[in-house]
Amino acid sequence: MRNWFLKAKHWQLFLGMFGFPIIGYFALLGISLATNSYEAGVIGILFIGIISLFFYFGWLWSIGTGLSPKLPKVQSFSKFRFIILFLLVVIFYFIFLLGSILFLPLLVTMTTSVLVGAMVALVYFLIIFGYFHTIYQDAKILKAIELQKKVKFGNFVGEFFLLWFYIVGVWVLQPRINEYFKRAETEELDPLEHLVE
């Protein structure tokens, strides 16, 4: 699956991350309004959100784990830390998403409790920290592979913002990732073999 994300075209990823979910949201809104069914709308929105996040998080995961073996030796990268923080983001994000959709009325009344508010704030902080760490590492990987030297944040700040604002970034970054595979294939190398440790 990781290799599919790395070889996919930009428009395929865009449709999965943004195109189909937007169409689905509008369709669900129309169905919910026409049938006065709140529950069906909530379940549908949750399902569409999961599909969209699957494409986005799958893309980020594939960059971090699939391209990291191609880093130059001088570039530091902790794959273990990347995996742990990424998984924390995904797990906490889905818990947060599910909880906020299914238990929103309960959360509104419970946030008056300082303990519950602190727990929600802590989970939110972990999600934000892990997310920015993930896109930071992915941006660093992309630029270090491109330049084949050790890079600092100033070198890959553009890639960082493109990963953050993925609706635009996927159109710019994915062709560069595709170019790597094309170059590897013309050199009669198996691109999949070089991306697996």
C-alpha positions in Angstrom: 0.0 0.0 0.0 2.9 2.4 0.8 4.2 2.0 -2.7 0.8 2.9 -4.2 0.9 6.2 -2.4 4.4 6.9 -3.6 3.5 6.0 -7.2 0.0 7.5 -7.4 -0.6 10.5 -9.6 -1.3 13.9 -7.9 -4.9 14.0 -9.1 -5.6 10.5 -7.6 -4.4 11.6 -4.2 -6.3 14.9 -4.5 -9.5 13.2 -5.3 -9.1 10.9 -2.3 -8.0 13.6 0.1 -10.3 16.4 -1.0 -12.5 15.8 -4.1 -14.6 12.8 -3.2 -15.0 14.0 0.5 -16.4 17.4 -0.6 -18.8 15.8 -3.0 -19.8 13.3 -0.3 -20.3 16.1 2.3 -22.7 18.0 0.0 -24.5 14.8 -0.8 -24.9 13.9 2.9 -26.0 17.4 3.7 -28.7 17.2 1.0 -29.9 13.7 2.3 -29.9 14.9 5.9 -31.9 18.0 5.1 -34.3 16.0 2.9 -34.9 13.2 5.4 -34.4 15.1 8.7 -32.0 12.4 9.7 -29.2 13.7 12.0 -27.8 10.2 12.8 -27.3 9.2 9.2 -25.6 12.5 8.5 -23.2 12.1 11.5 -22.3 8.5 10.5 -21.8 9.5 6.9 -19.6 12.5 7.8 -17.5 10.3 10.1 -17.1 7.7 7.3 -16.1 10.3 4.7 -13.7 11.9 7.1 -12.0 8.6 7.7 -11.6 8.0 4.0 -10.1 11.5 3.5 -7.8 11.1 6.4 -6.8 7.6 5.2 -5.5 9.2 2.0 -3.7 12.1 3.7 -2.2 10.1 6.5 -1.3 7.3 4.1 0.6 9.7 2.0 2.5 11.2 4.9 3.3 7.7 6.2 4.5 6.6 2.8 6.8 9.5 2.5 8.3 9.1 5.9 8.7 5.3 5.9 9.1 4.7 2.2 11.6 7.3 1.2 13.7 7.5 4.4 16.0 4.7 3.3 17.1 6.9 0.4 18.3 9.7 2.7 22.0 10.6 2.5 24.1 9.1 5.3 24.8 12.6 6.8 21.1 13.3 7.3 19.8 12.2 10.7 16.4 10.6 10.9 14.9 8.5 13.8 12.5 6.2 12.1 11.3 4.8 15.5 10.4 8.3 16.7 8.7 9.1 13.4 6.6 5.9 13.6 5.6 6.4 17.3 4.6 10.1 16.9 2.8 9.3 13.7 0.8 6.5 15.2 0.0 8.7 18.2 -1.4 11.3 15.9 -3.5 8.9 14.0 -4.9 7.1 17.1 -5.6 10.3 19.0 -7.0 12.1 16.0 -9.5 9.3 15.3 -10.4 9.1 19.0 -10.8 12.9 19.1 -12.8 12.9 15.8 -15.1 10.0 16.9 -15.5 11.5 20.4 -16.3 15.0 19.2 -18.9 13.8 16.7 -20.6 11.1 18.8 -20.4 12.8 22.2 -20.5 16.5 21.3 -23.5 17.3 23.5 -21.9 15.4 26.5 -18.5 17.2 25.9 -20.1 20.6 26.0 -21.4 19.9 29.5 -18.3 18.1 30.7 -15.8 20.8 29.7 -16.8 22.8 32.8 -14.7 20.2 34.7 -11.1 21.3 34.9 -9.8 17.7 34.7 -11.8 16.9 31.5 -10.8 20.2 29.9 -7.1 19.5 30.8 -7.3 16.0 29.3 -8.9 17.3 26.1 -6.2 20.0 25.8 -3.4 17.5 26.4 -4.7 15.1 23.7 -5.1 18.1 21.3 -1.5 19.2 22.1 -0.2 15.7 21.4 -2.1 15.6 18.1 -0.7 19.0 17.0 2.9 18.2 18.1 2.9 14.8 16.4 1.4 16.2 13.3 3.9 19.0 12.9 6.7 16.5 13.7 5.4 14.3 10.9 5.2 16.9 8.2 8.6 18.4 9.4 10.3 15.0 8.9 8.6 14.3 5.6 9.6 17.7 4.3 13.2 17.1 5.4 13.2 13.7 3.8 12.0 15.1 0.4 14.5 17.9 0.3 17.5 15.8 1.6 16.8 13.1 -1.1 16.5 15.8 -3.8 19.8 17.6 -2.7 21.6 14.5 -1.5 23.1 16.4 1.4 22.2 17.3 5.0 19.5 20.0 5.1 18.2 22.4 7.7 14.7 23.9 8.1 15.5 26.8 5.9 16.2 24.4 3.0 12.8 22.7 3.2 10.5 25.3 4.6 8.6 25.3 1.3 8.0 21.5 1.4 6.9 21.9 5.0 4.2 24.4 4.1 3.2 22.3 1.0 2.7 19.3 3.2 0.7 21.4 5.7 -1.5 22.9 3.0 -1.8 19.5 1.2 -4.6 20.6 -1.1 -2.0 22.6 -3.0 1.0 20.6 -1.9 -0.1 17.3 -3.4 0.0 18.9 -6.9 3.5 20.2 -6.4 5.2 17.4 -4.4 3.7 14.2 -5.8 5.1 14.8 -9.3 8.6 15.1 -7.7 8.0 11.8 -5.9 6.8 10.2 -9.2 9.9 11.5 -10.9 12.1 9.5 -8.5 10.3 6.3 -9.5 10.5 7.1 -13.2 14.2 7.8 -12.9 14.7 4.5 -11.1 12.8 2.6 -13.7 14.8 4.0 -16.6 18.0 3.0 -14.8 16.5 -0.6 -14.9 16.3 -0.6 -11.1 13.3 -1.9 -9.1 12.1 1.2 -7.4 10.1 -0.8 -4.8 13.2 -2.8 -3.8 15.1 0.4 -3.0 12.4 1.8 -0.8 12.1 -1.2 1.6 14.6 -1.6 4.3 
